[in-house]
Amino acid sequence: MASPLSELRCLGEPTLAHVDLDLLDRYRFADGGGFPPSYSDLVRRVGWGRTFGLWLVYPPLLPGFADSWQGRAAELTRRFAATYDDGRREDFDWMVEPDGSWELAADLCVFAWSENGDALLWDTGSRGADGELPVWESRSLDSLHHLGGSLVEALGQLSASADALFGPRDHDVEPLPAVRL
């Protein structure tokens, strides 16, 4: 059966030469599970690029390259955690609205960032039997919106939002050049 991700249209050739496919296969979260299958499929298909004209999905990269899962996504996760820790201490309950909770926020991990300052996050405490992690969006680190039980489900919503913002596109992913640190 073909993956729904096989329908993503890439503008030119995917940027894959600097992707660390070994780390993609061997990385483990605290629950012992690896990257969600939909994310692994996406990374293998499109590598590093801009999705729907807006989203930067961070793949694991070889040493010496910028914009990686290990570097940028990890730093954004730390920033998210610090922001939400502060919000919880200040009783800014609106930060977890409309769909989240403070307990959920503690389990979220950034894997993509929009050029508008929004985050896509995995709920690493709620892995499904299929290995997928639920996907959440935090708009400007001020809200939590549930986008679906997998990246495939979330991409449908993100594509529709991009269509509303930018109109129809002839591609879904724009490969970006590998950047050295």
N, C-alpha and C positions, 0 to 999 in steps of 0.2 A: 504494500500500500504506500502511495506517495505521501510525503509529508506536506501539510498545508504550507510549510515554509518554502517548498519548492516553487510555489507560485509567486514568490517575491521577485520583482524585476530589478535587476542590478544594472546601473549605468556603467557599462564597461566591465572590466575584469575585477573580481574581488581582490582585496589586499590581504593576502594570506602568508606571504613569505616570512613575516616576523611573528606570526601567531605561534604560541607554544602549545602544540597539539598534545604533547606528553602531559603537561600540566592540566590541560583541558580534561584529559582522561583520568588523571590520578588525584586531583584536588578533592579534599573531603571537608565537609562542614562538621560542626560539633555533633550532629546526629549520625555521623558516619557515612552519610550519602554524598554523592558527588554533585556536580553541576546538573541542573534539570535537563532532561533529554531535549526539550525544545530549545534551550539556550545553546547546548552543544551543537545541535543541528544548525541553528542560525549562524554560529561562529564558523563552522565548517563550510557553510554555503557562501557567506558574504564577508567574513573576516572583519576588518576594521572599516567603519564607514558611518555615514549619517543616514539614519533611517527616517523615512517620511519627512525629509527636509528639516528635521528638528532634533532627533534623538541620537545620542552617541552611546552605543552599547559597548561596554568595555570588555574586550576579550583578554584572556591570559596571553601575555607577550613574552618573547625571549628577553633575556637581560639586555639592558642598554636602550630599550625603547620606551617612549612616553605613552600615556593614555591607556594604561593597562589595568586589568582586574587587580593585580597585585599592588599597583601604585595609586592611580587616580581614584578607582572605585573604593579602595580601602580608605583613602583620605576623606572621600566624600561620606563614607559610612561613619567615620569618626566625627565629622562635622555634624551629620544628621543626629547621631547619638547625643552629642553635647548640646545641640539646640533643643532637642526634645527633653533631655534631662533638666535643662534650665526651665523649659516651659512647664514641666510637671511640678517643679519646686515652686514656681510662681502661680500655680493653679490656672494656667492658660488652657483650660479644657477644650476650647475651640480648636486647638492644634490637632486633636485626634478626631475631629468631626470631618465628614459626616459618617464614616464607616468604621473607624478604628477605636483603639483603647490604648491606655498607657502601657498595659502589659504587652500588647501587640507591638507597639513602637520599640520596645526593648529587644524584640526578635528580628527587626527589619534590617536588611543589608542592601545597600545601594549597588546596582549593577549597570545602571544607565542614567544619563543626565541629559536634560534638554538644554538647548541654547537659550531657553527662557528662564533657566534656574530651577526647573522642576526635576524631581528624582523618580526613577522607577526602582522599586525595592522588592526583594523577596522576603516572604515570611518564613524564616529558616526554622521556625518551631512548628510548622504545619505541613510537612512533606506528605504528599499523597502516595497511595500504593503504587502509582505509576512513576514515582520518582520526581514528579513535578512539584514546584514550590509556588504557592499563591503569589500573585503580583499585585503590588500596591503602587499608587502614585501619591507623592507628596508635592503639592503645588506650592512653590516658593518656601518649602519647609514649614508650611502653615496649615496643613490639612492632610487627611488620609482618606484616599478613595480606593476602594477595592476594584481592580480591573479584571480579575478572573483567577481561575485555579491554575493557570499556566501562562507562559509567554505567548503561546498561540492565541489564547483567548484575549489577552491584553492587546496584542498587535491589531486585532480587529477593531478595538475601540480607538487605538492610537491612529490607525489609518483613517477612520471616519473623522476624527478630530482634525487631522492634517488636511483632509479634503475640505472641511469647513473653513479652515484658515487660509489654505493656499489654492484651493480649486484642484481639479484633476491634474495628475502628474503622469508622465510617461515612464517613470521609474519609481521604485520604492526605496532603494538603497543607493547611495552615492559613495563608492569606495573613496577612502581618503589615504593620502600617502603615509607611509611609516615615518615617524619622527623619532630621531635619536635624542636621548637625554642630553 
